[in-house]
Structures are given as C-alpha cells and as structure tokens.
Amino acid sequence: MQELSRSELLYLIDEWIFNKRDRDIMESRLLDGLTYDELSELYFLSPQRIKVIVKKNKETLIKHM
C-alpha cells in the first residue's frame, strides 16, 4: 500500500470498511502492527481467517485511495 499518514489511513478505514469487527482488525493490523496470531487470539478467529479479512479489506482500501 502507498504510504499514508496515520490519520489518512484511519479515515479510509472508517469511511470504507463497514463491519465494526473488520474495522477494528484493520486498525490493529495496519496502525498498531499486531500480528495475525495476536489478532486471532483477540478475535477468536484462526490466523488464516484474519489473513482473509485483512486481504479483502486491503483491496477495498486500495480501491478508494
């Protein structure tokens, strides 16, 4: 992804990711640097499921950059 400021990235996440859980996951991953394993423990999902959520939502964010 292109380099964006923290506030620009937060704006995009808030504006284009409509599911609250997915927004929280994306903020934790992209802004706070949590790993897939850390996120899977926090959200009680498999690391693979977290990867799918991040990939899908990254594609959405890239479309709106």
Secondary structure, 3 states (H helix, E strand, C coil): CCCCCHHHHHHHHHHHCCCHHHHHHHHHHHHCCCCHHHHHHHHCCCHHHHHHHHHHHHHHHHHCC
